[in-house]
Amino acid sequence: MHKLILKPGREKSLKRRHPWVFSGAVAKVQGKPDAGETVEVHSATGEFLALAAFSPQSQIVARIWDWGKRAIDGAFFRERIAQAVGQRRSLLDGADTDAMRLLHGESDGLPGVVADRYADTLVLQLTSAGADAWRDVIAEALVEASGAARVWERSDAEVRELEGLAPASGPLRGPREPARIVVREHGLKFEVDLERGHKTGFYLDQRDNRLRVRRLARGRDVLDGFCYTGGFALNAQAGGARSVMAVDSSAEALALARANAELNGLSGVDWVGGDVFQMLRHLRDGRRQFDLITLDPPKFAPTAAHVARAARAYKDINLLAFKLLRPGGSLVTFSCSGGVSIDLFQKIIAGAALDAGVNAQIVERLGAAPDHPVALNFPEGDYLKGLVCRVAQ
Ligand code: SAH
């Protein structure tokens, strides 16, 4: 088998079982592995470290499949996939939910592989050369483990470019239609657009945080910034909010949000197209006030290189949100930026409260739902952080 030989001392992260090999750590490649092919990773002294998938075009030149010497074959994928799906079997018992993440990449021991279940349809997203090479085996194993009837592929994430992979989307198993399916989440219905929805169609990681907002909303005037297809806004109305205003810049997302409102017989949300940064200023200038504000922006800092600009953006929207809150009001604020740690996020929010001239407390810390586990050896998996802050009376 082809081998990657590391530079002296560069085996340290692998010894801690971090599943990535960076190109700068590699002294030489023995043989001529193809993209996605399995290679052995060895230390400079010749010690076997792991079996990995080779990604010659990426800065992450190899991603670990296994720490032992075993065959990386159909049986390997069937085993890992059966395990991940099995662990989730009872996770949503009694939750009146039929949409969940089944495979969460590195944290489920399958770098570059994400699979989400939307009712009877699985959506597969492959973002590394290794994952791409095993597409059919992975799809088969998923069908076998989950009993789902249909598999769609949504391998159109930008990160594929870094791996030298072209986008690939569309049906893999089963029919193309319907391209929109209705899922249930804690009793509410949401339409998921398999073809054009963000990520694999829906932000499953926010499931339990949406329920949290439902429970905070009774009698309150609510603003949902970056509402996408209405997740927080519809939960707020379902929870008995007095009024709900929801803002997003995507007309397509808002069209689906309106459809979702209708599906649930929740007609009270004021859906507003526009830029949240501008809208918050406009609301401030108009002296509008709210009791509960959610801010769930897109990734401002995908990597550490964007942190400074991202920090300014987070501070800006959170400062404005604090100004719009009545005394005793709550801000539920998120960052899904890999480059922004929870410590940094908390500092940014503290700075925003200070500059807004409010006293606020953290009353709760939020993260991704439990079908998005974080392997302890892969802290990068802990991307979603949220704070529930209450402004003093
Ligand atoms: N909370 C949502 C997910 C939000 S995703 C849920 O629970 O489903 C982030 C959203 O922000 C996307 O819908 C995107 O269209 C929107 N967006 C990105 N930049 C924006 C901006 N500057 N102003 C308004 N919306 C924006």
Boltz pocket constraint, residues with backbone or C-beta under 6 A from the ligand:
constraints:
  - pocket:
      binder: B
      contacts: [[A, 202], [A, 203], [A, 206], [A, 210], [A, 225], [A, 226], [A, 227], [A, 228], [A, 229], [A, 230], [A, 231], [A, 232], [A, 247], [A, 248], [A, 249], [A, 250], [A, 253], [A, 274], [A, 275], [A, 276], [A, 277], [A, 296], [A, 297], [A, 298]]
      max_distance: 6.0
